[in-house]
Amino acid sequence: MPMSVIRAFSDSHLSGDVIRLTAGDPDFNTPEYIVEAAKKAMVSGETHYTSALGKLELREAIATKLKRDNGFEADPKSEIAVTNGATGALSLSLLAILNEGDQVLVPDPGWPNYEPMIFAAGGTPIRYPLRKSDEFLPRPEEVESLAGDKCKAIIVNSPSNPAGSVFSRELLEQFIEIARKKRLFLLSDEVYEKIIYDNMRHVSIASLEGADEVTLTINSFSKTYAMTGWRIGYVAGPKSVVGAVGALQSAINTCPSSISQAASLAALLGPQSIVDDMVADYARRRAKFIGDLREITGLWAPWPRGAFYALVDFSSISPSSSEMARRLITEARVAAVPGAVFGEQAEGHVRFSFASSMRELELAAKAIADMLKKCKQ
Ligand SMILES: Cc1ncc(COP(=O)(O)O)c(C=O)c1O
């Protein structure tokens, strides 16, 4: 089991004067009212084990949020499990649904952690392409043809990492049709649901007709509330799977941190305008960074519709994204993630996180432009 490549890449460049645009970790501090709730929980003795599914009060608040924001209902007593981030929700869900040798379709390019999680649960990942020529969206007929007899589930991620593509309602409906026809689960990773631009609307698969028995909705507090270190996420789905997730959690983790759960409850009950403020800031950084890159470097980068990554095409300079990322560090002092880490479809590209300060983004774009100028001389 290799170390997460993004983590390894981020950790190895912590020192020195490198501008790090590697990790998908918001640079905002967790909002004050959330931190205060955690302090209060510690002082008032909310420091014990909780139910393996997480505190009921938190599950109830998640159910209210799912109904209000995502348009579907989940019973907080039996259809929601609180986990250690979306990572916990995804890995426990995969452990719950997979038998040895089962296959899971994963997006290419996609978050690199999906594959090792599937291996750890005894399964085999099969990639479905999201091509640059299709604006990094999948072709449903191709997804269907890749879903053979051994296939058990499809992972869907919209808004997507690393391309920031947002799947339309029609596209998601086609995924539901495939899942129902082939008796598959849809694992809908919605961690970037709130980080969305250009008046695009996030659609939750579970809100669509015929989706409820086949869909596991995965989400977390990490990106929405700048809470990556608190490690709270959740899965909402059919009782049978959520029950198995609870049993696995009690065996593997006992429960997620009680203090982080108290903080997450405060996040859901508090003013949601802080989320809008952070997203407005990401939108400004997106405009600046991608605008600068396009203008001063002449490189091509799609306009991400969601998440906070710029997937920049360097293929005219080097076909190898690993080589390109290495050169960016040594020649421009900018650390970013090689596209190949996310799959074959992102080879030739490098992913930059723009969840960083405006100043750093400005310096990074300039350093890249200077480096390219030198290459041409
Ligand atoms: C698509 C995607 N899903 C899940 C996660 C993990 O989220 P969490 O911090 O909630 O485990 C990430 C983190 O980068 C991600 O990009």
The ligand as an SDF file (V2000), in Angstrom:
LIG
                    3D

 16 16  0  0  0  0  0  0  0  0999 V2000
  -12.7440   14.0910   -4.1430 C   0  0  0  0  0  0  0  0  0  0  0  0
  -12.3400   14.0010   -2.7210 C   0  0  0  0  0  0  0  0  0  0  0  0
  -13.0300   13.1910   -1.8910 N   0  0  0  0  0  0  0  0  0  0  0  0
  -12.7120   13.0860   -0.5940 C   0  0  0  0  0  0  0  0  0  0  0  0
  -11.6680   13.7920   -0.0490 C   0  0  0  0  0  0  0  0  0  0  0  0
  -11.3090   13.6100    1.4090 C   0  0  0  0  0  0  0  0  0  0  0  0
  -12.0610   14.4120    2.2530 O   0  0  0  0  0  0  0  0  0  0  0  0
  -11.9820   14.2770    3.8320 P   0  0  0  0  0  0  0  0  0  0  0  0
  -11.0110   15.2800    4.3440 O   0  0  0  0  0  0  0  0  0  0  0  0
  -13.3760   14.5860    4.2730 O   0  0  0  0  0  0  0  0  0  0  0  0
  -11.5910   12.8920    4.1750 O   0  0  0  0  0  0  0  0  0  0  0  0
  -10.9040   14.6330   -0.8680 C   0  0  0  0  0  0  0  0  0  0  0  0
   -9.7470   15.3740   -0.3240 C   0  0  0  0  0  0  0  0  0  0  0  0
   -8.9700   15.9710   -1.0050 O   0  0  0  0  0  0  0  0  0  0  0  0
  -11.2610   14.7400   -2.2290 C   0  0  0  0  0  0  0  0  0  0  0  0
  -10.5800   15.5390   -3.0650 O   0  0  0  0  0  0  0  0  0  0  0  0
  1  2  1  0
  2  3  1  0
  2 15  2  0
  3  4  2  0
  4  5  1  0
  5  6  1  0
  5 12  2  0
  6  7  1  0
  7  8  1  0
  8  9  2  0
  8 10  1  0
  8 11  1  0
 12 13  1  0
 12 15  1  0
 13 14  2  0
 15 16  1  0
M  END
$$$$
